[in-house]
Amino acid sequence: MRTTLTIEDTLANQLKQRALETGKPFKQVVNETLLMGLQSQNARKPKPYRLRPAALGTPLPGVDLAGALRLADQLEDEAIRAKLEQRK
């Protein structure tokens, strides 16, 4: 397929240099370089994200976790209600 590309000068110079060193035509060097780049990109698989849990210890005496969770629920409900009101 024939197409027109705009290549940065530094990159074009590197490709021309490689063509001279290998004795291959410029077009072939460009195609091989693009193919290698695409293949290496497909070969790399991202590492799965892993979250390491951290022990936070037990709550201090007198701390009411149930009350804190109720408060968090109320604040979340208010935030959702405010968002829904803005949509009207």
MODELLER restraints for C-alpha pairs under 7 A, 6 or more apart:
rsr = mdl.restraints
at = mdl.atoms
rsr.add(forms.Gaussian(group=physical.xy_distance, feature=features.Distance(at['CA:15:A'], at['CA:29:A']), mean=6.71, stdev=0.5))
rsr.add(forms.Gaussian(group=physical.xy_distance, feature=features.Distance(at['CA:15:A'], at['CA:30:A']), mean=6.75, stdev=0.5))
rsr.add(forms.Gaussian(group=physical.xy_distance, feature=features.Distance(at['CA:16:A'], at['CA:26:A']), mean=6.17, stdev=0.5))
rsr.add(forms.Gaussian(group=physical.xy_distance, feature=features.Distance(at['CA:19:A'], at['CA:25:A']), mean=5.93, stdev=0.5))
rsr.add(forms.Gaussian(group=physical.xy_distance, feature=features.Distance(at['CA:19:A'], at['CA:26:A']), mean=5.43, stdev=0.5))
rsr.add(forms.Gaussian(group=physical.xy_distance, feature=features.Distance(at['CA:19:A'], at['CA:29:A']), mean=6.03, stdev=0.5))
